[in-house]
Amino acid sequence: MKNKKQIISSIIFFGALWGIIEATLGYVLHFLPIFISGTILFPIVSFILYKAYTVTQSKMSLVFIGVVAAAIKSINLFLPYFSPFKIINPMISIILESLLVVAVVGILSKDDTKSKVSGFVLASIGWRALYLGYMGIQYLTTGFVSSYLVTFYATFEYTVLFGLLSAGIAFGFHYLDKYVSNNSKRSIFANINPAISVAVLVLAVIVTVVA
């Protein structure tokens, strides 16, 4: 376990990194066919959160990383050309993704492949299922119907099929990282300088505003 200052620095760094990815890659992916964005972003997000856990050894830090990323996303609420739903919904998904990774990070930390695959599948399908629950509440309160809920197949495709695909990509990232880590003596995220964390946070804010 790192000291409090190092953990806070790591939370800011990884949360800001997530914010940058949302504002850049996430922005581009939203122009592609539906469902693609979450399928690609979750593997990247789960990789970031898992690496953060290996650094901090704190599950709560992963929750705060999600909060930082969602807070960065919320900056768009103060810009006039964004629909509130297009900002709030991604913020909800960010929080749900971080919570589900927290729920399975103990499984992901085990050495056997079966546990890691199970963890990624549970997290990938789990956050999608919770997000659909949120979309159902949004429909009841606002009348907005998500395309994910239009038909049974659309719901099944979004939750299960794309969830499994996303989990497979996430495991691929993890396996590749494990191979690289085995050939490297020291993690580049082992000791993140607070100044670097603040710089990345500032960059995340700037990118979010101009993207």
GIZIMO-V656482 format. One record per backbone hydrogen bond with DSSP energy under -0.5 kcal/mol. NH is the residue of the N-H (numbers start at 1). CO is the residue of the C=O. If there is no record, write none. Layout:
{{NH/CO} {NH/CO}}
This chain:
{{2/56} {7/3} {8/4} {9/5} {10/6} {11/7} {12/8} {13/9} {14/10} {15/11} {16/12} {17/13} {18/14} {19/15} {20/16} {21/17} {22/18} {23/19} {24/20} {26/21} {28/24} {29/25} {30/26} {31/28} {32/29} {36/33} {39/35} {40/36} {41/37} {42/38} {43/39} {44/40} {45/41} {46/42} {47/43} {48/44} {49/45} {50/46} {51/47} {52/48} {53/49} {54/50} {55/51} {56/52} {57/53} {62/58} {62/59} {63/59} {64/60} {65/61} {66/62} {67/63} {68/64} {69/65} {70/66} {71/67} {72/68} {73/69} {74/70} {75/71} {75/72} {76/73} {77/74} {78/75} {79/76} {82/79} {86/83} {87/83} {87/84} {88/84} {89/85} {91/87} {92/88} {93/89} {94/90} {95/91} {96/92} {97/93} {98/94} {99/95} {100/96} {101/97} {102/98} {103/99} {104/100} {105/101} {107/104} {108/104} {109/105} {110/107} {116/112} {117/113} {118/114} {119/115} {120/116} {121/117} {122/118} {123/119} {124/120} {125/121} {126/122} {127/123} {128/124} {129/125} {130/126} {131/127} {132/128} {133/129} {134/130} {135/131} {136/132} {137/133} {138/134} {139/135} {140/136} {141/137} {142/138} {143/138} {143/139} {144/138} {146/144} {149/146} {150/147} {155/151} {156/152} {157/153} {158/154} {159/155} {160/156} {161/156} {162/157} {164/160} {165/161} {166/162} {167/163} {168/164} {169/165} {170/166} {171/167} {172/168} {173/169} {174/170} {175/171} {176/172} {177/173} {178/174} {179/175} {180/176} {181/177} {182/178} {183/179} {183/180} {184/181} {190/187} {193/191} {196/193} {197/193} {198/194} {199/195} {200/196} {201/197} {202/198} {203/199} {204/200} {205/201} {206/202} {207/203} {208/204} {209/205} {210/206} {211/207}}
